[in-house]
Amino acid sequence: MRIRKIIAQEVWRLMCLDDEDYLKASKVCCETLLYQQTGNFMVVNVIYYLLKKLFT
């Protein structure tokens, strides 16, 4: 079985970001930097549910 590496756009989608944002960033950054930038993101939905669980 072969494992496929996901592309930068798929990583951005996993981080709940729009394709529109990805397209804007891809005009000024290379693929490697786009991967690195997603490492600094925080998924808003995850933080929301963590905080909700903590304070309820």
Backbone as JSON, one array per atom type, in Angstrom:
{
  "sequence": "MRIRKIIAQEVWRLMCLDDEDYLKASKVCCETLLYQQTGNFMVVNVIYYLLKKLFT",
  "N": [[0.84, -1.18, 0.0], [0.53, 2.2, -0.8], [1.37, 5.31, 0.58], [0.08, 8.5, 0.37], [1.37, 11.76, 0.26], [-0.08, 14.61, 1.68], [-1.19, 17.58, 0.04], [-0.33, 21.09, 0.28], [-2.63, 22.69, 0.15], [-4.63, 20.96, 1.03], [-3.84, 20.65, 3.66], [-4.33, 23.21, 4.62], [-7.09, 23.21, 4.4], [-7.73, 21.26, 6.32], [-7.13, 22.72, 8.56], [-9.27, 24.33, 8.77], [-9.42, 26.55, 7.05], [-10.15, 28.79, 4.37], [-10.22, 28.11, 0.82], [-9.8, 30.35, -0.64], [-8.15, 31.95, 0.99], [-5.89, 30.36, 0.95], [-5.16, 30.51, -1.77], [-4.48, 33.22, -1.98], [-2.24, 33.3, -0.29], [-0.58, 31.49, -1.59], [0.3, 32.86, -3.77], [2.36, 34.45, -2.91], [4.07, 32.87, -1.45], [6.13, 29.91, -1.29], [5.52, 26.32, -1.68], [6.68, 24.93, 0.5], [6.85, 26.87, 2.53], [4.15, 27.34, 2.88], [3.3, 24.95, 4.06], [4.76, 25.15, 6.46], [3.61, 27.41, 7.62], [1.08, 26.51, 8.32], [1.62, 25.01, 10.52], [1.7, 26.81, 12.55], [-0.88, 27.54, 13.0], [-3.99, 27.61, 14.79], [-6.67, 25.55, 15.31], [-9.8, 26.79, 15.2], [-12.29, 25.66, 15.84], [-11.61, 23.48, 17.48], [-10.42, 24.76, 19.7], [-12.63, 26.22, 20.58], [-14.42, 24.18, 21.45], [-12.87, 23.0, 23.45], [-12.62, 25.09, 25.33], [-15.31, 25.48, 25.87], [-15.94, 23.05, 27.11], [-14.32, 23.27, 29.38], [-15.41, 25.43, 30.79], [-18.05, 24.79, 31.33]],
  "CA": [[0.0, 0.0, 0.0], [1.31, 3.42, -0.92], [0.82, 6.43, 1.33], [0.22, 9.74, -0.39], [1.6, 12.98, 1.05], [-1.13, 15.59, 1.36], [-0.68, 18.84, -0.51], [-0.48, 22.23, 1.18], [-4.02, 23.15, 0.14], [-5.38, 20.04, 1.89], [-3.49, 20.98, 5.03], [-5.07, 24.43, 4.95], [-8.49, 22.82, 4.6], [-7.81, 20.58, 7.62], [-7.05, 23.75, 9.58], [-10.52, 25.11, 8.65], [-9.19, 27.79, 6.32], [-10.77, 28.83, 3.05], [-9.37, 27.99, -0.36], [-9.5, 31.73, -1.04], [-6.98, 32.35, 1.76], [-4.76, 29.59, 0.43], [-4.77, 31.05, -3.07], [-3.8, 34.48, -1.74], [-0.93, 33.0, 0.29], [0.25, 30.76, -2.55], [0.87, 33.81, -4.73], [3.56, 35.09, -2.37], [4.88, 31.88, -0.72], [6.33, 28.61, -1.93], [4.82, 25.21, -1.03], [7.3, 24.62, 1.79], [6.43, 27.88, 3.5], [2.72, 27.15, 3.15], [3.25, 23.88, 5.05], [5.28, 25.66, 7.73], [2.64, 28.35, 8.18], [-0.03, 25.79, 8.94], [2.08, 24.53, 11.82], [1.48, 27.88, 13.52], [-2.32, 27.8, 13.12], [-4.78, 26.95, 15.83], [-7.99, 25.27, 14.76], [-10.76, 27.53, 16.01], [-13.32, 24.75, 16.33], [-11.05, 22.69, 18.59], [-10.28, 25.66, 20.85], [-13.97, 26.53, 21.03], [-14.98, 23.07, 22.22], [-12.08, 22.84, 24.67], [-13.04, 26.13, 26.27], [-16.69, 25.2, 26.25], [-15.9, 21.95, 28.06], [-13.69, 23.74, 30.61], [-16.22, 26.42, 31.51], [-19.44, 24.35, 31.56]],
  "C": [[0.89, 1.24, 0.0], [0.62, 4.56, -0.19], [1.12, 7.71, 0.57], [0.43, 10.9, 0.58], [0.53, 14.0, 0.66], [-0.49, 16.9, 0.9], [-0.99, 19.98, 0.47], [-1.93, 22.71, 1.25], [-4.89, 22.25, 1.03], [-5.08, 20.3, 3.36], [-4.24, 22.23, 5.48], [-6.54, 24.12, 5.19], [-8.68, 22.11, 5.93], [-7.77, 21.58, 8.77], [-8.24, 24.71, 9.52], [-10.31, 26.47, 8.01], [-9.78, 27.67, 4.92], [-9.74, 28.63, 1.94], [-8.94, 29.38, -0.85], [-8.25, 32.24, -0.31], [-5.73, 31.63, 1.27], [-4.25, 30.17, -0.88], [-4.03, 32.38, -2.92], [-2.38, 34.23, -1.23], [-0.01, 32.32, -0.72], [0.85, 31.67, -3.61], [2.17, 34.42, -4.24], [4.49, 34.12, -1.64], [5.04, 30.61, -1.54], [5.62, 27.53, -1.12], [5.37, 24.91, 0.36], [6.86, 25.6, 2.86], [4.95, 27.75, 3.84], [2.51, 26.02, 4.15], [3.67, 24.4, 6.42], [4.3, 26.62, 8.4], [1.49, 27.63, 8.86], [0.36, 25.2, 10.29], [1.86, 25.56, 12.91], [0.0, 28.19, 13.74], [-2.9, 27.08, 14.32], [-6.18, 26.76, 15.25], [-9.04, 25.84, 15.7], [-11.81, 26.6, 16.61], [-12.83, 23.94, 17.52], [-10.93, 23.55, 19.84], [-11.65, 26.0, 21.43], [-14.52, 25.41, 21.92], [-14.17, 22.77, 23.48], [-12.49, 23.85, 25.73], [-14.46, 25.91, 26.77], [-16.74, 24.08, 27.31], [-15.31, 22.39, 29.4], [-14.62, 24.61, 31.45], [-17.68, 26.02, 31.67], [-19.47, 23.17, 32.5]]
}
